[in-house]
Amino acid sequence: MSKNINKEDKEVETSIIPVKYVDLVEDLFHAALAVALFIIGLFAFFFSIKRLVETAPFFPNGMIQGVNDILFIVIILEILRTVISRFTDGVYQLDKFLIIGVIAAVRHILTVGASVTLESGKSDTAFERAMYEMGLNALIVVALVFAIFLSKQAHRNKKRE
């Protein structure tokens, strides 16, 4: 796109394709993505239920796998919500991506913690690696929560102005 200046010194965007058509195509693409994410979420849900029923023993393997799957589905739904909010607000919201990051990091912490608990024959190197992963993910969670806090503060300060 290029910008031309008209007689009143206002900037007017010009392009080969009118902006309203570009916006329409973009909205249609976002709608298709939202539908695809919803379908993926449904398939993930049914696959998770199937795996939950088939996993033996249910305790602890099935329960841990079930929690992991549920958190994965929550991540898919949060991404779907972010795409849908793009329609209402016109922009992607930072807070929603930060929340997705927190959920993903917590999911990884739970997965690594469960693997450490269930696998008693881990080598010292594998155990140390798992502890580093959990510690790093905990730091990521703290950093993302702090970023959410800063983002909320910025929104509050902006509303006051």
MDTraj code that builds the backbone (N, CA, C; nanometers):
import mdtraj as md
import numpy as np

residues = "MET SER LYS ASN ILE ASN LYS GLU ASP LYS GLU VAL GLU THR SER ILE ILE PRO VAL LYS TYR VAL ASP LEU VAL GLU ASP LEU PHE HIS ALA ALA LEU ALA VAL ALA LEU PHE ILE ILE GLY LEU PHE ALA PHE PHE PHE SER ILE LYS ARG LEU VAL GLU THR ALA PRO PHE PHE PRO ASN GLY MET ILE GLN GLY VAL ASN ASP ILE LEU PHE ILE VAL ILE ILE LEU GLU ILE LEU ARG THR VAL ILE SER ARG PHE THR ASP GLY VAL TYR GLN LEU ASP LYS PHE LEU ILE ILE GLY VAL ILE ALA ALA VAL ARG HIS ILE LEU THR VAL GLY ALA SER VAL THR LEU GLU SER GLY LYS SER ASP THR ALA PHE GLU ARG ALA MET TYR GLU MET GLY LEU ASN ALA LEU ILE VAL VAL ALA LEU VAL PHE ALA ILE PHE LEU SER LYS GLN ALA HIS ARG ASN LYS LYS ARG GLU".split()
xyz = np.array([
    [0.0829, -0.1179, 0.0000],
    [0.0000, 0.0000, 0.0000],
    [0.0873, 0.1241, 0.0000],
    [0.0386, 0.2248, -0.0617],
    [0.1106, 0.3515, -0.0610],
    [0.0193, 0.4574, -0.0035],
    [0.0794, 0.5672, 0.0371],
    [0.0020, 0.6763, 0.0947],
    [0.0141, 0.7980, 0.0063],
    [-0.0972, 0.8558, -0.0240],
    [-0.1014, 0.9800, -0.1001],
    [-0.1562, 1.0893, -0.0098],
    [-0.1154, 1.2113, -0.0358],
    [-0.1638, 1.3244, 0.0428],
    [-0.2589, 1.4033, -0.0459],
    [-0.3833, 1.4226, 0.0034],
    [-0.4798, 1.4964, -0.0764],
    [-0.4716, 1.6456, -0.0438],
    [-0.5657, 1.7219, -0.0946],
    [-0.5612, 1.8668, -0.0841],
    [-0.5713, 1.9164, 0.0589],
    [-0.6384, 1.8438, 0.1481],
    [-0.6529, 1.8903, 0.2863],
    [-0.5403, 1.8396, 0.3756],
    [-0.4313, 1.7900, 0.3186],
    [-0.3158, 1.7382, 0.3908],
    [-0.3506, 1.6183, 0.4800],
    [-0.4517, 1.5429, 0.4438],
    [-0.4849, 1.4202, 0.5150],
    [-0.4286, 1.3035, 0.4363],
    [-0.3774, 1.2042, 0.5105],
    [-0.3220, 1.0871, 0.4426],
    [-0.4356, 0.9923, 0.4044],
    [-0.4326, 0.9459, 0.2819],
    [-0.5313, 0.8522, 0.2316],
    [-0.4547, 0.7321, 0.1774],
    [-0.4912, 0.6124, 0.2271],
    [-0.4238, 0.4921, 0.1805],
    [-0.4827, 0.4491, 0.0474],
    [-0.3939, 0.4159, -0.0449],
    [-0.4373, 0.3651, -0.1744],
    [-0.3650, 0.2344, -0.2002],
    [-0.4335, 0.1443, -0.2692],
    [-0.3716, 0.0178, -0.3057],
    [-0.4397, -0.0343, -0.4306],
    [-0.3855, -0.1407, -0.4840],
    [-0.4423, -0.2008, -0.6040],
    [-0.5782, -0.2625, -0.5723],
    [-0.5867, -0.3295, -0.4570],
    [-0.7115, -0.3924, -0.4139],
    [-0.7736, -0.3026, -0.3064],
    [-0.9014, -0.2701, -0.3187],
    [-0.9662, -0.1873, -0.2163],
    [-0.9573, -0.2522, -0.0777],
    [-0.9382, -0.1705, 0.0233],
    [-0.9173, -0.2183, 0.1595],
    [-1.0357, -0.3014, 0.2083],
    [-1.1570, -0.2656, 0.1702],
    [-1.2728, -0.3412, 0.2179],
    [-1.2688, -0.4864, 0.1695],
    [-1.2142, -0.5111, 0.0503],
    [-1.2029, -0.6485, 0.0005],
    [-1.0925, -0.7245, 0.0734],
    [-0.9846, -0.6574, 0.1022],
    [-0.8764, -0.7198, 0.1793],
    [-0.9275, -0.7569, 0.3182],
    [-1.0029, -0.6651, 0.3809],
    [-1.0601, -0.6934, 0.5123],
    [-1.1576, -0.8107, 0.5070],
    [-1.2383, -0.8176, 0.4010],
    [-1.3338, -0.9269, 0.3857],
    [-1.2616, -1.0606, 0.3722],
    [-1.1592, -1.0657, 0.2897],
    [-1.0820, -1.1895, 0.2723],
    [-1.0152, -1.2287, 0.4040],
    [-0.9611, -1.1314, 0.4737],
    [-0.8980, -1.1591, 0.6024],
    [-1.0004, -1.2133, 0.7028],
    [-1.1191, -1.1539, 0.7072],
    [-1.2235, -1.2022, 0.7975],
    [-1.2672, -1.3438, 0.7615],
    [-1.2809, -1.3722, 0.6323],
    [-1.3175, -1.5070, 0.5897],
    [-1.2101, -1.6081, 0.6290],
    [-1.0840, -1.5683, 0.6145],
    [-0.9742, -1.6570, 0.6516],
    [-0.9741, -1.6824, 0.8021],
    [-0.9969, -1.5781, 0.8806],
    [-1.0044, -1.5953, 1.0259],
    [-1.1232, -1.6839, 1.0650],
    [-1.2345, -1.6687, 0.9956],
    [-1.3504, -1.7541, 1.0226],
    [-1.3181, -1.9000, 0.9916],
    [-1.2494, -1.9248, 0.8817],
    [-1.2095, -2.0617, 0.8469],
    [-1.1140, -2.1181, 0.9519],
    [-1.0220, -2.0354, 0.9989],
    [-0.9302, -2.0794, 1.1049],
    [-1.0056, -2.1116, 1.2331],
    [-1.1046, -2.0300, 1.2671],
    [-1.1836, -2.0539, 1.3878],
    [-1.2590, -2.1862, 1.3768],
    [-1.3190, -2.2114, 1.2624],
    [-1.3907, -2.3377, 1.2420],
    [-1.2928, -2.4551, 1.2512],
    [-1.1765, -2.4423, 1.1887],
    [-1.0761, -2.5490, 1.1935],
    [-1.0303, -2.5751, 1.3375],
    [-1.0066, -2.4697, 1.4139],
    [-0.9661, -2.4870, 1.5534],
    [-1.0756, -2.5546, 1.6347],
    [-1.2010, -2.5184, 1.6089],
    [-1.3117, -2.5813, 1.6796],
    [-1.3180, -2.7300, 1.6479],
    [-1.3021, -2.7651, 1.5215],
    [-1.3049, -2.9059, 1.4814],
    [-1.1869, -2.9816, 1.5428],
    [-1.0697, -2.9198, 1.5421],
    [-0.9526, -2.9825, 1.6053],
    [-0.9780, -3.0042, 1.7533],
    [-1.0378, -2.9051, 1.8190],
    [-1.0714, -2.9188, 1.9607],
    [-1.1678, -3.0331, 1.9863],
    [-1.2686, -3.0468, 1.8999],
    [-1.3638, -3.1582, 1.9143],
    [-1.2947, -3.2931, 1.8971],
    [-1.2126, -3.3058, 1.7916],
    [-1.1405, -3.4317, 1.7699],
    [-1.0461, -3.4612, 1.8869],
    [-0.9773, -3.3589, 1.9363],
    [-0.8876, -3.3781, 2.0505],
    [-0.9659, -3.4246, 2.1730],
    [-1.0841, -3.3685, 2.1922],
    [-1.1676, -3.4080, 2.3058],
    [-1.2074, -3.5551, 2.2952],
    [-1.2586, -3.5963, 2.1796],
    [-1.3020, -3.7348, 2.1644],
    [-1.1847, -3.8321, 2.1699],
    [-1.0706, -3.7929, 2.1123],
    [-0.9515, -3.8772, 2.1201],
    [-0.9054, -3.8906, 2.2655],
    [-0.9132, -3.7817, 2.3402],
    [-0.8723, -3.7843, 2.4814],
    [-0.9624, -3.8763, 2.5628],
    [-1.0924, -3.8694, 2.5384],
    [-1.1862, -3.9578, 2.6091],
    [-1.1559, -4.1035, 2.5751],
    [-1.1345, -4.1310, 2.4471],
    [-1.1033, -4.2677, 2.4025],
    [-0.9758, -4.3175, 2.4701],
    [-0.8727, -4.2332, 2.4703],
    [-0.7453, -4.2729, 2.5305],
    [-0.7591, -4.2893, 2.6815],
    [-0.8407, -4.2043, 2.7430],
    [-0.8617, -4.2124, 2.8869],
    [-0.9265, -4.3455, 2.9256],
    [-1.0221, -4.3899, 2.8458],
    [-1.0904, -4.5162, 2.8728],
    [-0.9969, -4.6348, 2.8486],
    [-0.9107, -4.6242, 2.7471],
    [-0.8250, -4.7365, 2.7096],
    [-0.6963, -4.7455, 2.7909],
    [-0.6547, -4.6378, 2.8576],
    [-0.5270, -4.6382, 2.9286],
    [-0.5353, -4.7262, 3.0525],
    [-0.4372, -4.8140, 3.0631],
    [-0.4315, -4.9005, 3.1801],
    [-0.2910, -4.8930, 3.2377],
    [-0.2723, -4.8802, 3.3619],
    [-0.3747, -4.8621, 3.4639],
    [-0.4264, -4.7176, 3.4636],
    [-0.5522, -4.7019, 3.5049],
    [-0.6107, -4.5681, 3.5065],
    [-0.5381, -4.4778, 3.6051],
    [-0.5044, -4.5360, 3.7198],
    [-0.4279, -4.4578, 3.8172],
    [-0.2871, -4.5114, 3.8212],
    [-0.1874, -4.4340, 3.8003],
    [-0.1829, -4.2903, 3.7781],
    [-0.1731, -4.2518, 3.6296],
    [-0.1386, -4.3493, 3.5421],
    [-0.1112, -4.3156, 3.4013],
    [-0.2291, -4.2483, 3.3321],
    [-0.3477, -4.3067, 3.3433],
    [-0.4649, -4.2520, 3.2765],
    [-0.5016, -4.1137, 3.3271],
    [-0.4908, -4.0945, 3.4569],
    [-0.5250, -3.9634, 3.5145],
    [-0.4279, -3.8557, 3.4681],
    [-0.3013, -3.8881, 3.4675],
    [-0.1997, -3.7907, 3.4241],
    [-0.2179, -3.7582, 3.2767],
    [-0.2415, -3.8609, 3.1951],
    [-0.2648, -3.8385, 3.0523],
    [-0.3915, -3.7574, 3.0311],
    [-0.4945, -3.7840, 3.1111],
    [-0.6196, -3.7094, 3.1003],
    [-0.6008, -3.5609, 3.1306],
    [-0.5277, -3.5302, 3.2363],
    [-0.5016, -3.3892, 3.2706],
    [-0.4203, -3.3227, 3.1601],
    [-0.3210, -3.3924, 3.1085],
    [-0.2396, -3.3393, 2.9993],
    [-0.3257, -3.3092, 2.8763],
    [-0.4132, -3.4028, 2.8422],
    [-0.5013, -3.3836, 2.7267],
    [-0.5983, -3.2676, 2.7478],
    [-0.6532, -3.2581, 2.8666],
    [-0.7463, -3.1488, 2.8960],
    [-0.6775, -3.0140, 2.8832],
    [-0.5555, -3.0033, 2.9342],
    [-0.4831, -2.8769, 2.9221],
    [-0.4516, -2.8447, 2.7761],
    [-0.4251, -2.9476, 2.6964],
    [-0.4026, -2.9259, 2.5535],
    [-0.5290, -2.8719, 2.4868],
    [-0.6429, -2.9276, 2.5226],
    [-0.7701, -2.8806, 2.4672],
    [-0.7978, -2.7371, 2.5122],
    [-0.7657, -2.7055, 2.6366],
    [-0.7829, -2.5678, 2.6854],
    [-0.6969, -2.4717, 2.6036],
    [-0.5755, -2.5131, 2.5694],
    [-0.4889, -2.4293, 2.4860],
    [-0.5534, -2.4058, 2.3494],
    [-0.6070, -2.5115, 2.2899],
    [-0.6744, -2.4976, 2.1596],
    [-0.7915, -2.4005, 2.1713],
    [-0.8705, -2.4142, 2.2773],
    [-0.9868, -2.3266, 2.2952],
    [-0.9455, -2.1814, 2.3202],
    [-0.8360, -2.1614, 2.3922],
    [-0.7873, -2.0245, 2.4143],
    [-0.7396, -1.9624, 2.2834],
    [-0.6751, -2.0408, 2.1994],
    [-0.6351, -1.9894, 2.0677],
    [-0.7591, -1.9565, 1.9860],
    [-0.8608, -2.0439, 1.9930],
    [-0.9872, -2.0172, 1.9241],
    [-1.0497, -1.8878, 1.9747],
    [-1.0502, -1.8687, 2.1052],
    [-1.1060, -1.7459, 2.1629],
    [-1.0282, -1.6236, 2.1149],
    [-0.8975, -1.6373, 2.1006],
    [-0.8149, -1.5270, 2.0522],
    [-0.8496, -1.4921, 1.9082],
    [-0.8686, -1.5942, 1.8256],
    [-0.9058, -1.5699, 1.6861],
    [-1.0436, -1.5044, 1.6797],
    [-1.1369, -1.5521, 1.7616],
    [-1.2710, -1.4935, 1.7629],
    [-1.2671, -1.3492, 1.8121],
    [-1.1854, -1.3209, 1.9121],
    [-1.1770, -1.1830, 1.9629],
    [-1.1175, -1.0893, 1.8587],
    [-1.0466, -1.1450, 1.7635],
    [-0.9934, -1.0643, 1.6525],
    [-1.1079, -1.0014, 1.5742],
    [-1.2200, -1.0740, 1.5652],
    [-1.3382, -1.0202, 1.4966],
    [-1.3988, -0.9034, 1.5739],
    [-1.4067, -0.9163, 1.7053],
    [-1.4749, -0.8135, 1.7842],
    [-1.3877, -0.6914, 1.8080],
    [-1.2596, -0.7131, 1.8369],
    [-1.1711, -0.6016, 1.8709],
    [-1.0896, -0.5508, 1.7527],
    [-1.0716, -0.6334, 1.6519],
    [-0.9941, -0.5930, 1.5357],
    [-0.8447, -0.6147, 1.5511],
    [-0.8000, -0.6583, 1.6687],
    [-0.6576, -0.6833, 1.6915],
    [-0.6428, -0.8096, 1.7763],
    [-0.5258, -0.8683, 1.7685],
    [-0.4952, -0.9787, 1.8585],
    [-0.4572, -0.9203, 1.9930],
    [-0.5047, -0.9827, 2.0995],
    [-0.4812, -0.9311, 2.2330],
    [-0.3628, -1.0024, 2.2975],
    [-0.2694, -0.9237, 2.3458],
    [-0.1487, -0.9761, 2.4076],
    [-0.1808, -1.0647, 2.5269],
    [-0.2743, -1.0221, 2.6099],
    [-0.3063, -1.0965, 2.7316],
    [-0.3455, -1.2411, 2.7021],
    [-0.4197, -1.2606, 2.5973],
    [-0.4657, -1.3957, 2.5644],
    [-0.3483, -1.4867, 2.5270],
    [-0.2522, -1.4341, 2.4536],
    [-0.1346, -1.5140, 2.4187],
    [-0.0488, -1.5433, 2.5419],
    [-0.0413, -1.4489, 2.6327],
    [0.0334, -1.4715, 2.7563],
    [-0.0324, -1.5812, 2.8394],
    [-0.1654, -1.5811, 2.8442],
    [-0.2375, -1.6846, 2.9182],
    [-0.2148, -1.8210, 2.8539],
    [-0.2159, -1.8263, 2.7219],
    [-0.1874, -1.9519, 2.6515],
    [-0.0472, -2.0011, 2.6881],
    [0.0490, -1.9098, 2.6945],
    [0.1853, -1.9464, 2.7331],
    [0.1922, -2.0018, 2.8745],
    [0.1176, -1.9421, 2.9667],
    [0.1155, -1.9913, 3.1051],
    [0.0577, -2.1326, 3.1085],
    [-0.0535, -2.1531, 3.0399],
    [-0.1161, -2.2860, 3.0384],
    [-0.0204, -2.3891, 2.9788],
    [0.0473, -2.3534, 2.8696],
    [0.1407, -2.4466, 2.8054],
    [0.2577, -2.4794, 2.8976],
    [0.3113, -2.3796, 2.9664],
    [0.4240, -2.4045, 3.0567],
    [0.3817, -2.4901, 3.1763],
    [0.2647, -2.4635, 3.2317],
    [0.2147, -2.5444, 3.3437],
    [0.1902, -2.6877, 3.2967],
    [0.1366, -2.7019, 3.1783],
    [0.1147, -2.8355, 3.1218],
    [0.2468, -2.9111, 3.1117],
    [0.3505, -2.8421, 3.0663],
    [0.4811, -2.9072, 3.0541],
    [0.5379, -2.9437, 3.1918],
    [0.5200, -2.8549, 3.2889],
    [0.5660, -2.8850, 3.4253],
    [0.4971, -3.0111, 3.4767],
    [0.3659, -3.0200, 3.4565],
    [0.2923, -3.1375, 3.5031],
    [0.3379, -3.2642, 3.4315],
    [0.3631, -3.2540, 3.3017],
    [0.4067, -3.3704, 3.2250],
    [0.5437, -3.4186, 3.2715],
    [0.6363, -3.3257, 3.2868],
    [0.7718, -3.3629, 3.3316],
    [0.7668, -3.4173, 3.4742],
    [0.6896, -3.3511, 3.5595],
    [0.6767, -3.3983, 3.6980],
    [0.6186, -3.5379, 3.7053],
    [0.5196, -3.5643, 3.6221],
    [0.4588, -3.6976, 3.6205],
    [0.5569, -3.8019, 3.5701],
    [0.6347, -3.7666, 3.4684],
    [0.7315, -3.8643, 3.4161],
    [0.8396, -3.8944, 3.5189],
    [0.8803, -3.7942, 3.5944],
    [0.9806, -3.8163, 3.7003],
    [0.9231, -3.9071, 3.8080],
    [0.7970, -3.8858, 3.8417],
    [0.7335, -3.9653, 3.9462],
    [0.7132, -4.1095, 3.9029],
    [0.6709, -4.1290, 3.7782],
    [0.6359, -4.2633, 3.7322],
    [0.7564, -4.3484, 3.6945],
    [0.8628, -4.2857, 3.6475],
    [0.9792, -4.3618, 3.6027],
    [1.0827, -4.3649, 3.7135],
    [1.0833, -4.4734, 3.7869],
    [1.1753, -4.4839, 3.9005],
    [1.3182, -4.5150, 3.8577],
    [1.3380, -4.5685, 3.7390],
    [1.4703, -4.6081, 3.6962],
    [1.5439, -4.5037, 3.6143],
    [1.5137, -4.3763, 3.6354],
    [1.5803, -4.2711, 3.5575],
    [1.7258, -4.2571, 3.6018],
    [1.8097, -4.2264, 3.5051],
    [1.9499, -4.2009, 3.5384],
    [1.9597, -4.0640, 3.6047],
    [2.0729, -4.0406, 3.6698],
    [2.0933, -3.9112, 3.7357],
    [2.0909, -3.7973, 3.6347],
    [2.1467, -3.8199, 3.5160],
    [2.1479, -3.7168, 3.4124],
    [2.0065, -3.6845, 3.3655],
    [1.9254, -3.7873, 3.3438],
    [1.7868, -3.7652, 3.3011],
    [1.7071, -3.6947, 3.4101],
    [1.7317, -3.7316, 3.5348],
    [1.6620, -3.6668, 3.6461],
    [1.7004, -3.5190, 3.6556],
    [1.8309, -3.4896, 3.6441],
    [1.8761, -3.3496, 3.6484],
    [1.8168, -3.2693, 3.5332],
    [1.8137, -3.3287, 3.4160],
    [1.7540, -3.2603, 3.2998],
    [1.6069, -3.2287, 3.3250],
    [1.5358, -3.3242, 3.3821],
    [1.3942, -3.3029, 3.4127],
    [1.3778, -3.1903, 3.5151],
    [1.4660, -3.1860, 3.6134],
    [1.4577, -3.0796, 3.7141],
    [1.4877, -2.9427, 3.6523],
    [1.5839, -2.9383, 3.5616],
    [1.6129, -2.8120, 3.4918],
    [1.4931, -2.7676, 3.4068],
    [1.4314, -2.8646, 3.3382],
    [1.3129, -2.8325, 3.2573],
    [1.2014, -2.7760, 3.3440],
    [1.1766, -2.8399, 3.4566],
    [1.0703, -2.7926, 3.5451],
    [1.1031, -2.6551, 3.6015],
    [1.2289, -2.6348, 3.6392],
    [1.2692, -2.5041, 3.6917],
    [1.2578, -2.3948, 3.5862],
    [1.3019, -2.4252, 3.4651],
    [1.2927, -2.3272, 3.3566],
    [1.1474, -2.2937, 3.3246],
    [1.0627, -2.3957, 3.3209],
    [0.9209, -2.3709, 3.2959],
    [0.8563, -2.2926, 3.4093],
    [0.8997, -2.3161, 3.5313],
    [0.8476, -2.2368, 3.6439],
    [0.8877, -2.0904, 3.6281],
    [1.0108, -2.0660, 3.5856],
    [1.0541, -1.9273, 3.5610],
    [0.9746, -1.8646, 3.4469],
    [0.9455, -1.9437, 3.3447],
    [0.8638, -1.8945, 3.2335],
    [0.7249, -1.8559, 3.2830],
    [0.6658, -1.9396, 3.3684],
    [0.5332, -1.9088, 3.4245],
    [0.5384, -1.7780, 3.5024],
    [0.6391, -1.7628, 3.5870],
    [0.6514, -1.6397, 3.6665],
    [0.6671, -1.5187, 3.5744],
    [0.7518, -1.5308, 3.4725],
    [0.7734, -1.4194, 3.3792],
    [0.6451, -1.3852, 3.3041],
    [0.5716, -1.4856, 3.2600],
    [0.4476, -1.4605, 3.1858],
    [0.3400, -1.4004, 3.2754],
    [0.3305, -1.4474, 3.3980],
    [0.2335, -1.3886, 3.4920],
    [0.2706, -1.2435, 3.5201],
    [0.3982, -1.2158, 3.5334],
    [0.4426, -1.0779, 3.5531],
    [0.4088, -0.9932, 3.4307],
    [0.4261, -1.0493, 3.3125],
    [0.3906, -0.9776, 3.1891],
    [0.2405, -0.9510, 3.1828],
    [0.1599, -1.0472, 3.2276],
    [0.0147, -1.0262, 3.2329],
    [-0.0169, -0.9125, 3.3294],
    [0.0485, -0.9127, 3.4443],
    [0.0294, -0.8062, 3.5425],
    [0.0645, -0.6700, 3.4819],
    [0.1787, -0.6611, 3.4154],
    [0.2194, -0.5345, 3.3534],
    [0.1201, -0.4912, 3.2449],
    [0.0715, -0.5873, 3.1682],
    [-0.0254, -0.5555, 3.0637],
    [-0.1551, -0.5020, 3.1238],
    [-0.2022, -0.5652, 3.2312],
    [-0.3246, -0.5187, 3.2983],
    [-0.3042, -0.3786, 3.3559],
    [-0.1869, -0.3546, 3.4145],
    [-0.1576, -0.2212, 3.4681],
    [-0.1572, -0.1168, 3.3572],
    [-0.1002, -0.1511, 3.2430],
    [-0.0962, -0.0576, 3.1306],
    [-0.2378, -0.0268, 3.0820],
    [-0.3248, -0.1289, 3.0801],
    [-0.4641, -0.1062, 3.0391],
    [-0.5358, -0.0150, 3.1383],
    [-0.5111, -0.0373, 3.2676],
    [-0.5748, 0.0478, 3.3703],
    [-0.5275, 0.1923, 3.3574],
    [-0.3976, 0.2098, 3.3388],
    [-0.3425, 0.3453, 3.3249],
    [-0.3954, 0.4133, 3.1995],
    [-0.4141, 0.3363, 3.0932],
    [-0.4654, 0.3924, 2.9684],
    [-0.6108, 0.4377, 2.9844],
    [-0.6897, 0.3595, 3.0609],
    [-0.8293, 0.3951, 3.0834],
    [-0.8433, 0.5221, 3.1677],
    [-0.7477, 0.5471, 3.2568],
    [-0.7514, 0.6652, 3.3438],
    [-0.7272, 0.7931, 3.2643],
    [-0.6519, 0.7799, 3.1555],
    [-0.6158, 0.8986, 3.0784],
    [-0.7275, 0.9545, 2.9983],
])
top = md.Topology()
chain = top.add_chain()
for i, resn in enumerate(residues, 1):
    res = top.add_residue(resn, chain, resSeq=i)
    for name in ("N", "CA", "C"):
        top.add_atom(name, md.element.get_by_symbol(name[0]), res)
traj = md.Trajectory(xyz[None], top)
